[in-house]
């Protein structure tokens, strides 16, 4: 069959990161040739929590440097940057930051995603050439994907507000997980 012959040189690789690099976070990838074009698909789960921005950036750099693809005999090694096209996606865990919960929810409810994206850590890190340089991302025209109540269209903190807890009390409790675009994809 023509399709079977079109795909060749299928290799996989992974990079563990997270606590002591034991693999609670990290990246996996698949490399393949489709006719004469080499494709790579990377799925990552970077460090969580708003204050872990530098750790997420490090997770990106480590993956970019260390993700390699090998055949069963370890005789062929393909580096990430040797691919013609790279599709990189996953729970990258970058957060909306430096804006209040109230303003975040207001922008979401009004559909002002262009205003809200100004506070997106990943967008700002890309603009400062710290991560995903030379990668493209589609325009974000949808509600943040994190952190919904399970089986609901409401955000975690939104429910607390509706239950009578005021925004100042929620902000004072500690780590406020603002709705964010943690699930992303990029193409190189």
C-alpha positions as semicolon CSV with decimal commas, in nm:
position;residue;x (nm);y (nm);z (nm)
1;X;0,000;0,000;0,000
2;X;0,131;0,346;-0,090
3;X;0,057;0,494;0,257
4;X;0,269;0,232;0,433
5;X;0,568;0,320;0,219
6;X;0,512;0,694;0,261
7;X;0,587;0,687;0,634
8;X;0,930;0,571;0,751
9;X;1,197;0,622;1,015
10;X;0,958;0,638;1,310
11;X;1,146;0,710;1,633
12;X;1,049;0,825;1,979
13;X;1,218;1,010;2,261
14;X;1,149;1,167;2,596
15;X;1,290;1,413;2,847
16;X;1,199;1,388;3,216
17;X;1,183;1,701;3,425
18;X;1,013;1,805;3,745
19;X;1,109;1,702;4,095
20;X;1,462;1,557;4,074
21;X;1,396;1,486;3,703
22;X;1,193;1,181;3,805
23;X;0,939;1,238;3,532
24;X;0,637;1,391;3,701
25;X;0,678;1,656;3,431
26;X;0,851;1,635;3,098
27;X;0,811;1,584;2,726
28;X;0,763;1,297;2,486
29;X;0,808;1,309;2,114
30;X;0,769;1,112;1,795
31;X;0,978;1,168;1,484
32;X;0,887;1,035;1,142
33;X;0,950;1,083;0,774
34;X;0,653;1,135;0,544
35;X;0,796;1,084;0,199
36;X;1,104;1,309;0,222
37;X;0,981;1,546;0,494
38;X;1,080;1,489;0,856
39;X;0,804;1,570;1,109
40;X;0,818;1,586;1,487
41;X;0,533;1,583;1,737
42;X;0,620;1,689;2,092
43;X;0,383;1,681;2,387
44;X;0,498;1,852;2,708
45;X;0,380;1,898;3,062
46;X;0,576;2,184;3,219
47;X;0,600;2,301;3,580
48;X;0,276;2,425;3,735
49;X;0,183;2,729;3,948
50;X;0,201;3,098;3,861
51;X;0,530;3,157;4,040
52;X;0,716;2,885;3,845
53;X;0,770;3,089;3,526
54;X;1,147;3,038;3,519
55;X;1,104;2,663;3,577
56;X;0,868;2,643;3,278
57;X;1,121;2,831;3,067
58;X;1,388;2,586;3,185
59;X;1,159;2,291;3,098
60;X;1,132;2,431;2,744
61;X;1,509;2,481;2,709
62;X;1,590;2,137;2,851
63;X;1,344;1,970;2,615
64;X;1,475;2,164;2,316
65;X;1,835;2,069;2,399
66;X;1,791;1,711;2,521
67;X;1,505;1,560;2,321
68;X;1,662;1,316;2,078
69;X;1,518;1,041;1,863
70;X;1,694;0,707;1,817
71;X;1,636;0,382;1,636
72;X;1,636;0,053;1,824
73;X;2,012;0,006;1,777
74;X;2,091;0,364;1,886
75;X;2,279;0,405;1,561
76;X;2,063;0,688;1,428
77;X;2,020;0,996;1,642
78;X;1,799;1,281;1,526
79;X;1,800;1,615;1,709
80;X;1,487;1,822;1,750
81;X;1,615;2,097;1,521
82;X;1,678;1,847;1,238
83;X;1,306;1,828;1,158
84;X;1,137;2,015;0,876
85;X;0,821;2,072;1,081
86;X;0,764;2,052;1,455
87;X;0,423;2,039;1,623
88;X;0,464;2,115;1,992
89;X;0,166;2,103;2,224
90;X;0,060;2,016;2,576
91;X;-0,011;2,149;2,920
92;X;0,259;2,414;2,916
93;X;0,117;2,565;3,236
94;X;0,197;2,930;3,158
95;X;-0,047;3,153;3,343
96;X;-0,218;3,487;3,328
97;X;-0,037;3,704;3,580
98;X;-0,021;4,061;3,715
99;X;-0,393;4,128;3,685
100;X;-0,667;4,088;3,943
101;X;-0,915;3,803;3,948
102;X;-1,199;4,050;3,908
103;X;-1,042;4,210;3,597
104;X;-0,958;3,867;3,456
105;X;-1,318;3,745;3,488
106;X;-1,450;4,075;3,352
107;X;-1,231;4,049;3,040
108;X;-1,335;3,687;2,989
109;X;-1,706;3,765;3,023
110;X;-1,675;4,053;2,776
111;X;-1,473;3,841;2,533
112;X;-1,178;4,082;2,556
113;X;-0,916;3,816;2,494
114;X;-0,681;4,063;2,319
115;X;-0,675;4,265;2,642
116;X;-0,627;3,958;2,861
117;X;-0,348;3,810;2,646
118;X;-0,130;4,107;2,748
119;X;-0,103;3,938;3,091
120;X;-0,025;3,592;2,953
121;X;0,317;3,474;3,069
122;X;0,384;3,266;2,757
123;X;0,299;3,550;2,520
124;X;0,531;3,783;2,714
125;X;0,814;3,529;2,731
126;X;0,787;3,476;2,355
127;X;0,796;3,853;2,295
128;X;1,116;3,863;2,504
129;X;1,263;3,575;2,297
130;X;1,292;3,344;2,599
131;X;1,085;3,051;2,468
132;X;0,933;2,921;2,145
133;X;1,138;3,152;1,925
134;X;1,057;3,097;1,556
135;X;0,741;2,900;1,643
136;X;0,394;3,010;1,534
137;X;0,080;3,002;1,744
138;X;-0,271;3,063;1,624
139;X;-0,458;3,369;1,747
140;X;-0,626;3,305;2,079
141;X;-0,995;3,386;2,038
142;X;-1,141;3,160;2,304
143;X;-1,188;3,151;2,679
144;X;-0,895;3,040;2,895
145;X;-0,882;2,662;2,929
146;X;-0,777;2,652;3,297
147;X;-0,913;2,603;3,569
148;X;-1,270;2,493;3,522
149;X;-1,483;2,312;3,775
150;X;-1,520;1,954;3,647
151;X;-1,827;1,907;3,426
152;X;-1,896;2,280;3,430
153;X;-1,840;2,591;3,223
154;X;-1,743;2,789;3,534
155;X;-1,397;2,865;3,664
156;X;-1,291;2,748;4,006
157;X;-1,276;3,096;4,164
158;X;-1,591;3,209;3,984
159;X;-1,791;2,957;4,185
160;X;-1,651;3,093;4,512
161;X;-1,758;3,444;4,414
162;X;-2,107;3,324;4,323
163;X;-2,127;3,152;4,662
164;X;-2,083;3,488;4,833
165;X;-1,708;3,499;4,899
166;X;-1,578;3,834;4,785
167;X;-1,284;3,876;4,548
168;X;-1,062;4,041;4,811
169;X;-1,106;3,741;5,042
170;X;-1,021;3,498;4,762
171;X;-0,710;3,700;4,666
172;X;-0,602;3,708;5,033
173;X;-0,632;3,328;5,076
174;X;-0,305;3,270;4,896
175;X;-0,233;3,133;4,552
176;X;-0,512;3,246;4,325
177;X;-0,527;3,030;4,018
178;X;-0,647;3,279;3,760
179;X;-0,816;3,139;3,453
180;X;-0,534;3,090;3,202
181;X;-0,447;2,944;2,864
182;X;-0,232;2,658;2,996
183;X;-0,306;2,421;2,705
184;X;-0,123;2,544;2,396
185;X;0,021;2,436;2,064
186;X;0,295;2,571;1,839
187;X;0,418;2,492;1,491
188;X;0,770;2,537;1,359
